[in-house]
Amino acid sequence: RTCGTRPRRAPSVARLARTCLGSDDTTWTWHVPHVTWQPRGPWNVTWATEDMDVLGVVQDGQLYLVERDTDVAYACDGSGERKVVGTYHADVQKVVLHEVEESPQAEAPGDEEERPAVGGEAKVEVEVQGKPHLWDADPADHCETPGAAHKDLEAVLEQLGSMLGKAKHELVVYDPYYCTGRAESQLKEMGFLQAYNKCEDFYRKLERKELPEYDCIVTNPPYSTAPLDHVKALMEFLMTKQDKPWFVLQPNYVYMKDYWETYCRKLASTADDPRPFFLTPTFPRKYVYKAPKALRQDLKSKARNTAPYVTFWYCWVGNPLLKRFMKWWHGSGQSVSSALSLAVSERSLPNNFKDSSDRTRRKKKGKKRKRPAEGDFTSN
């Protein structure tokens, strides 16, 4: 369809999406070679055929549909199939197309060490946003950090940058675990423009000493334990092999693990630093995790939303910054971070956030049964 004059209203992207992308056997092309009008998009539309909330973006005469949950940009190829073509960046309202990369040359035998496959299955390359995951992953691990969790931490990270002498847009926030790149997009939308979350194998980068430079780590690790316990591996790295501040969103059972106490003691003995502290949201299961559809097509829309654990932020900023951070928190910090509560130790965690095996957790008092009166045989 070619528009020679400015229409009275923007084209119906929702209707176009249903027509062009509603069925797999429909071939369509959307090219506007002579455009004399500029749409004021993006528009909020609903992809009614698949229960997906998308943005319709017309850019350089091409229509892209962007899934709001993942910022994945779709277009249609010549065969009528939907295809992932890029990533939408909300800060500049632009779809950045993925470059077509040449197939890498085979490496010499022995250069790369293959990690064991999950459940004994062969390695599978899962394509996300045009880039493959070149490592094995448990499907249950495919969940991005909730946007609400990042938003709750915004003022804390901004204060950390201030204490490090960096503006918000200069603070380098590193998330080593990649899912679809949504974590980086969320942080950049909040103003942390140096956020780094790339499709890289964190463990391989760590082994080769090729980690990027960063000011702090903000991440939500995979919770699976086989063939690798990711939470344990991350805690070992953070508490024994580096000295930058970190904020990790993980389940409440972690602080009850034996390795948690072991690494806390090592942290205190090597760096003479205090134990980590905790930031808890307003209620235990506030953070709901959503599995990206591109990675969990076996699940229906509602099944991709999950909150299986009570999760909160495990935090450490180091001895030089801790006093300044606590002074800020007990001053203006609590008011600007009203969605979070601070616990300086495991014992001071709110009762409903404590693990069920924690002996300091107060048990709910049940109603006492009345003792039957003497000679009353009717009471059971």
C-alpha positions as CSV (number, residue, x, y, z in Angstrom):
1,R,0.0,0.0,0.0
2,T,1.4,3.4,-1.0
3,C,0.4,6.6,0.6
4,G,0.9,9.7,-1.5
5,T,-0.7,12.1,0.9
6,R,-1.0,12.4,4.6
7,P,-3.9,10.3,5.8
8,R,-6.4,11.7,8.2
9,R,-5.5,9.1,10.8
10,A,-2.7,6.6,11.3
11,P,-3.2,3.2,9.7
12,S,-4.7,0.6,11.9
13,V,-1.7,-1.4,13.0
14,A,-3.8,-3.8,15.0
15,R,-5.9,-4.7,11.9
16,L,-2.8,-4.9,9.7
17,A,-1.2,-7.3,12.3
18,R,-4.2,-9.5,12.4
19,T,-4.4,-9.6,8.6
20,C,-0.7,-10.1,7.9
21,L,0.4,-12.2,10.9
22,G,-2.8,-13.9,11.9
23,S,-2.0,-17.2,10.1
24,D,1.2,-19.0,9.1
25,D,0.1,-19.5,5.5
26,T,-0.3,-15.8,4.7
27,T,2.3,-14.1,2.6
28,W,2.5,-10.3,2.9
29,T,4.8,-7.4,2.1
30,W,4.7,-4.0,3.6
31,H,6.8,-1.5,1.7
32,V,6.1,2.3,1.3
33,P,8.5,3.5,-1.4
34,H,7.2,7.1,-1.5
35,V,6.3,8.2,2.0
36,T,5.2,11.8,2.4
37,W,3.9,11.4,6.0
38,Q,5.6,10.5,9.2
39,P,3.6,8.4,11.8
40,R,3.8,9.5,15.3
41,G,4.2,5.9,16.6
42,P,4.9,3.6,18.2
43,W,1.3,2.7,18.8
44,N,0.0,0.4,21.6
45,V,-1.8,-2.5,19.9
46,T,-3.0,-5.9,20.9
47,W,-2.0,-9.0,18.9
48,A,-5.4,-10.6,19.4
49,T,-4.6,-13.8,17.6
50,E,-1.9,-14.9,20.0
51,D,-2.7,-12.9,23.1
52,M,0.5,-10.9,22.8
53,D,0.9,-7.2,23.8
54,V,2.9,-5.6,21.0
55,L,4.0,-2.2,19.7
56,G,3.5,-1.4,16.0
57,V,6.5,0.5,14.7
58,V,6.9,1.8,11.1
59,Q,10.5,2.5,10.4
60,D,12.0,3.2,7.0
61,G,8.9,2.1,5.3
62,Q,8.9,-1.3,7.1
63,L,6.4,-2.4,9.7
64,Y,7.8,-4.2,12.8
65,L,5.8,-5.7,15.6
66,V,7.6,-5.5,19.0
67,E,6.7,-7.7,21.9
68,R,6.5,-5.5,24.9
69,D,7.7,-8.1,27.4
70,T,10.9,-8.9,25.6
71,D,11.5,-5.9,23.1
72,V,11.9,-8.6,20.4
73,A,11.1,-7.1,17.0
74,Y,9.4,-9.3,14.4
75,A,9.0,-8.9,10.6
76,C,7.7,-11.2,7.9
77,D,9.9,-12.9,5.3
78,G,9.0,-13.7,1.8
79,S,7.4,-17.1,2.8
80,G,5.0,-15.5,5.1
81,E,6.7,-16.6,8.3
82,R,7.4,-14.4,11.3
83,K,11.0,-13.8,11.8
84,V,13.0,-12.2,14.7
85,V,14.9,-9.3,13.0
86,G,16.1,-7.1,15.9
87,T,15.5,-5.4,19.2
88,Y,13.4,-2.3,20.0
89,H,15.2,0.4,22.1
90,A,12.5,2.5,23.9
91,D,15.0,5.3,24.8
92,V,15.4,6.2,21.1
93,Q,12.1,4.6,19.9
94,K,14.0,2.7,17.2
95,V,14.3,-0.9,16.1
96,V,17.9,-1.9,15.9
97,L,18.3,-4.7,13.4
98,H,20.6,-7.6,14.1
99,E,23.5,-7.9,11.8
100,V,23.8,-11.1,9.7
101,E,26.9,-12.7,11.1
102,E,29.0,-15.2,9.2
103,S,29.2,-18.7,10.5
104,P,32.3,-19.0,12.8
105,Q,35.1,-21.2,11.7
106,A,35.4,-24.5,13.5
107,E,37.9,-24.3,16.3
108,A,40.8,-26.8,16.7
109,P,40.0,-29.8,18.8
110,G,40.7,-29.3,22.4
111,D,40.3,-25.5,22.3
112,E,36.9,-25.5,23.7
113,E,35.7,-27.6,26.6
114,E,32.1,-28.7,26.2
115,R,29.9,-28.4,29.2
116,P,27.6,-31.3,30.1
117,A,24.1,-31.3,28.6
118,V,21.2,-30.9,31.0
119,G,19.5,-34.2,31.7
120,G,21.9,-36.0,29.4
121,E,20.4,-34.4,26.3
122,A,22.4,-33.1,23.3
123,K,23.4,-29.4,23.2
124,V,20.7,-27.3,21.6
125,E,21.2,-23.8,20.3
126,V,18.2,-21.7,21.2
127,E,17.9,-18.6,19.1
128,V,16.9,-15.5,20.9
129,Q,16.8,-12.0,19.3
130,G,18.7,-13.4,16.4
131,K,21.6,-14.7,18.6
132,P,22.0,-18.2,19.9
133,H,22.5,-19.5,23.4
134,L,25.7,-21.5,23.0
135,W,25.4,-23.2,26.3
136,D,23.1,-25.7,27.9
137,A,20.2,-24.4,29.9
138,D,17.3,-25.9,31.8
139,P,14.1,-24.6,30.2
140,A,12.8,-23.7,33.7
141,D,15.7,-21.2,34.0
142,H,14.4,-19.1,31.1
143,C,12.9,-16.2,33.1
144,E,14.0,-12.6,32.9
145,T,14.4,-10.4,36.0
146,P,11.0,-8.7,36.7
147,G,10.8,-5.1,35.8
148,A,9.4,-4.3,39.2
149,A,12.5,-5.7,40.9
150,H,14.8,-3.5,38.8
151,K,12.5,-0.5,39.4
152,D,12.6,-1.1,43.2
153,L,16.4,-1.0,43.1
154,E,16.7,2.2,41.0
155,A,17.3,4.6,43.9
156,V,19.8,2.3,45.5
157,L,21.8,2.0,42.3
158,E,21.7,5.7,41.8
159,Q,23.0,6.3,45.3
160,L,25.7,3.7,44.7
161,G,26.8,5.6,41.6
162,S,26.9,8.9,43.6
163,M,29.1,7.3,46.2
164,L,31.4,6.0,43.4
165,G,31.5,9.5,41.9
166,K,29.5,8.5,38.8
167,A,26.3,9.9,37.4
168,K,23.4,7.5,36.7
169,H,24.1,7.2,33.0
170,E,27.8,6.5,33.8
171,L,27.4,3.6,36.2
172,V,28.4,0.4,34.6
173,V,25.9,-2.3,35.7
174,Y,26.8,-5.8,34.7
175,D,24.4,-8.7,34.5
176,P,26.4,-11.9,33.7
177,Y,23.4,-14.1,33.0
178,Y,21.7,-13.6,29.6
179,C,18.2,-14.7,28.7
180,T,16.9,-12.5,26.0
181,G,18.6,-9.2,26.8
182,R,15.5,-7.8,28.5
183,A,17.5,-7.0,31.7
184,E,19.8,-4.6,29.8
185,S,16.8,-2.9,28.2
186,Q,15.0,-2.4,31.5
187,L,18.1,-0.9,33.1
188,K,18.7,1.4,30.2
189,E,15.0,2.5,30.3
190,M,15.6,3.5,33.9
191,G,18.6,5.7,32.8
192,F,21.5,3.3,33.4
193,L,22.8,3.6,29.9
194,Q,26.0,1.6,30.6
195,A,24.1,-1.6,31.5
196,Y,25.7,-4.7,30.1
197,N,23.9,-8.0,29.5
198,K,25.1,-9.7,26.4
199,C,24.7,-13.2,24.9
200,E,27.9,-14.5,26.5
201,D,28.8,-17.6,28.5
202,F,29.6,-16.1,31.9
203,Y,31.6,-19.1,33.1
204,R,33.7,-19.3,30.0
205,K,34.4,-15.6,30.2
206,L,35.3,-16.0,33.9
207,E,37.6,-18.9,33.2
208,R,39.4,-16.9,30.5
209,K,39.5,-13.8,32.6
210,E,37.6,-11.9,29.9
211,L,34.9,-10.3,32.0
212,P,34.0,-6.8,31.1
213,E,34.9,-3.8,33.3
214,Y,32.0,-3.0,35.7
215,D,31.1,-0.9,38.7
216,C,28.6,-3.3,40.2
217,I,26.7,-6.5,39.5
218,V,22.9,-6.7,39.4
219,T,21.6,-10.1,38.4
220,N,19.1,-12.9,38.8
221,P,20.9,-16.2,38.3
222,P,19.4,-19.4,37.1
223,Y,18.0,-21.4,40.0
224,S,18.7,-24.9,38.7
225,T,21.3,-27.0,40.4
226,A,22.2,-29.7,37.8
227,P,24.5,-30.2,36.2
228,L,25.7,-26.9,37.7
229,D,24.5,-25.1,40.8
230,H,24.4,-21.6,39.4
231,V,23.6,-19.8,42.6
232,K,26.4,-21.5,44.5
233,A,28.8,-20.8,41.6
234,L,27.8,-17.1,41.5
235,M,28.1,-16.7,45.3
236,E,31.6,-18.2,45.2
237,F,32.6,-15.7,42.5
238,L,31.1,-12.7,44.2
239,M,32.2,-13.4,47.7
240,T,35.7,-14.8,47.1
241,K,37.0,-13.7,43.7
242,Q,36.0,-10.0,43.3
243,D,35.5,-6.9,45.4
244,K,32.8,-4.9,43.5
245,P,29.3,-4.2,45.0
246,W,26.6,-6.7,44.0
247,F,22.9,-7.1,44.2
248,V,21.5,-10.6,43.5
249,L,17.8,-11.5,43.2
250,Q,17.5,-15.0,44.5
251,P,15.3,-17.3,46.7
252,N,15.1,-17.1,50.5
253,Y,16.5,-20.6,50.9
254,V,20.0,-19.5,49.8
255,Y,21.0,-18.0,53.1
256,M,20.2,-21.4,54.8
257,K,22.7,-23.3,52.5
258,D,26.0,-24.4,54.0
259,Y,28.0,-22.7,51.3
260,W,26.4,-19.4,52.2
261,E,27.9,-19.4,55.7
262,T,31.2,-20.7,54.3
263,Y,31.5,-17.9,51.8
264,C,30.4,-15.3,54.4
265,R,33.3,-16.3,56.7
266,K,35.8,-16.2,53.8
267,L,34.6,-12.8,52.9
268,A,35.1,-11.6,56.5
269,S,38.5,-13.2,56.9
270,T,40.0,-12.1,53.6
271,A,38.6,-8.6,53.3
272,D,37.6,-7.8,56.8
273,D,34.2,-6.9,55.4
274,P,30.8,-7.2,57.0
275,R,28.2,-9.7,56.0
276,P,25.8,-9.1,53.1
277,F,22.5,-7.3,53.9
278,F,19.1,-7.8,52.3
279,L,16.5,-5.7,50.6
280,T,13.0,-7.2,50.7
281,P,9.9,-6.0,48.6
282,T,6.6,-5.1,50.1
283,F,5.3,-8.7,50.2
284,P,6.9,-12.1,49.8
285,R,5.9,-13.1,46.2
286,K,5.7,-9.6,44.7
287,Y,8.3,-10.5,42.0
288,V,6.6,-12.5,39.3
289,Y,8.9,-14.0,36.7
290,K,7.8,-14.4,33.1
291,A,9.3,-16.9,30.7
292,P,9.8,-15.3,27.2
293,K,7.6,-16.9,24.6
294,A,10.5,-17.3,22.2
295,L,12.1,-19.7,24.7
296,R,9.0,-21.4,26.2
297,Q,6.6,-21.9,23.3
298,D,5.5,-25.1,25.0
299,L,3.7,-23.0,27.7
300,K,0.5,-21.0,27.4
301,S,0.6,-17.3,28.2
302,K,-0.6,-17.6,31.8
303,A,1.7,-20.6,32.5
304,R,4.7,-18.4,31.6
305,N,4.0,-16.2,34.7
306,T,5.4,-17.8,37.8
307,A,6.5,-17.0,41.4
308,P,7.7,-20.3,42.7
309,Y,9.9,-18.9,45.4
310,V,10.0,-16.0,47.9
311,T,12.8,-13.9,46.4
312,F,14.5,-10.7,47.4
313,W,17.8,-8.9,46.9
314,Y,21.0,-10.2,48.5
315,C,23.3,-7.1,48.7
316,W,26.9,-6.2,49.4
317,V,28.7,-2.9,48.9
318,G,32.0,-3.4,50.8
319,N,33.4,-1.8,54.0
320,P,34.5,1.5,52.5
321,L,31.0,2.3,51.2
322,L,28.8,0.6,53.8
323,K,28.7,3.3,56.4
324,R,27.9,6.0,53.8
325,F,25.2,3.7,52.4
326,M,23.6,3.1,55.7
327,K,23.7,6.7,56.6
328,W,21.9,7.5,53.4
329,W,19.4,4.7,53.9
330,H,18.4,5.8,57.4
331,G,18.2,9.4,56.1
332,S,16.5,9.9,52.8
333,G,17.0,6.4,51.4
334,Q,13.9,4.8,53.0
335,S,11.6,7.5,51.6
336,V,12.9,7.3,48.0
337,S,13.1,3.5,48.2
338,S,9.7,3.0,49.9
339,A,9.1,-0.3,48.0
340,L,12.0,-2.0,49.8
341,S,12.9,-2.8,53.4
342,L,16.4,-3.3,54.6
343,A,17.5,-6.2,56.9
344,V,21.1,-6.1,58.1
345,S,21.2,-9.8,58.9
346,E,19.4,-13.1,58.3
347,R,17.8,-12.9,61.8
348,S,16.4,-9.4,61.1
349,L,14.6,-10.5,57.9
350,P,10.8,-10.0,58.0
351,N,9.2,-13.2,59.4
352,N,7.3,-13.9,56.2
353,F,10.5,-13.7,54.1
354,K,12.4,-16.2,56.2
355,D,13.0,-19.7,54.9
356,S,10.7,-22.4,56.4
357,S,13.7,-24.2,57.8
358,D,14.9,-21.1,59.6
359,R,14.6,-21.7,63.4
360,T,14.2,-18.0,64.1
361,R,11.1,-17.9,62.0
362,R,8.1,-17.5,64.3
363,K,5.5,-20.2,63.8
364,K,1.9,-19.3,63.5
365,K,0.0,-20.0,66.7
366,G,-2.8,-22.4,66.2
367,K,-6.0,-22.4,68.1
368,K,-5.9,-24.5,71.3
369,R,-8.5,-27.2,71.5
370,K,-10.7,-27.0,74.5
371,R,-10.3,-29.8,76.9
372,P,-13.6,-31.7,77.3
373,A,-15.2,-31.3,80.7
374,E,-15.0,-34.2,83.1
375,G,-17.6,-36.8,82.4
376,D,-18.4,-35.3,79.0
377,F,-18.3,-38.2,76.6
378,T,-20.0,-36.5,73.8
379,S,-17.0,-34.4,72.9
380,N,-14.7,-36.0,70.3
